């Protein structure tokens, strides 16, 4: 269908033009169009969900890694101030072995 220039410029006219094109389709063409549209929407929804899920998992992982790094930083600071392993463990929640690994990595 030939489109007039103003149809491209105005969303309302574009929508109306698309509706009339759809209305002009025969039954089989409409069925094919509807199936394609459904497949497109399903794929779009699947991709949107996957992206959202991936972002959420990445955010959780990033927060967990950040908290672990903060505990290590606190352990190093407390050790540099002369605090004993029991106190550092109580404050950070790290085990004595974990604290030793953090201290020895300095």
N, C-alpha and C positions, 0 to 999 in steps of 0.2 A: 504494500500500500504506500503510495506516495505521501510524504509528510510535508506539511506546510512549515515555513520557517518559524512561525510563532509557536508551534507545538513544541519545538525543541527548547524554547526559552522559558516556557511556563509549565511548572509541574502539574497543575490541574489539567491542562490540555493534553499533556503527555499521558497522564493516567487515563483520561477519557479515550484517547487514541488507542491505548493498549487494550482497553475494555472492548472497544468496537472490533479490534482485530481478533480478540478471543471469541467474541460473539459470532464472527464470520466463519469460524472453524466448523468443519463438519464433526459428527459424533466421534469418529475414529481419531481425528486430529486432536480433538479436545481430550480424549482419553490419553493419548500419547503425551500431550502437553502437561496434563495434570500429573501423570506418572513421573515425568522429568522434573516438574516443580517439586513434587513430594521427595524425590531422591535428592535434589539439591538442598532442600530444607533439612532433611534428615542428616545429610553429610555436614551441613553447616552447624547443626545442633551438636553433633558428635564431636566435631573439631572444637567448638566453643567449650563443651564440657571437659574435653581432654586438656585443653589449655588451662582452664580454671583449676582443674584438679592438679595439674603439674605445678602451677604457681603456688597453690596451697601447700603442697608437699615440699616444695623448695623453700617456702617461707618457714615452715616448721623446722626443716633441717638447718636452715641458716640461723634461726634463733637458738637451737640446741647447741650448735657449734660456737655461737657467740657466748652463750652462758659458760660452756666448758673453757673457752679461752679466758674469760673473765675470772673464773676460779683459779686458773693457773697463774694469771697475773697477780691475783690477791695472794696466792701462796708464795710467789717470788718476793713480793713486797714484805709480807710478814716475816719470811725467813731473813730477808736483809735487815730487818729491825731486831733480829735476835730471838724471835719467838720459837718455841719448841714444836716438834712435829705433832704432838697431841693437840695443842692449841690450834695450830694451822688446820689440822684435820677437822676439828670441831667447827671452826669458822667456815671452811670451804666445802666440807663434805667429801673431800678427797681422801683416799686411803694413804697410809704411810708410804707405800710403794709408789703411788702416783706422785706424791709430793717429792720423793727422792728423785724420780725421773725428771720432774719439772726443774728441780734445783740443779741437777747434774747437767741439764741441757743448756744452762746459762753460759 
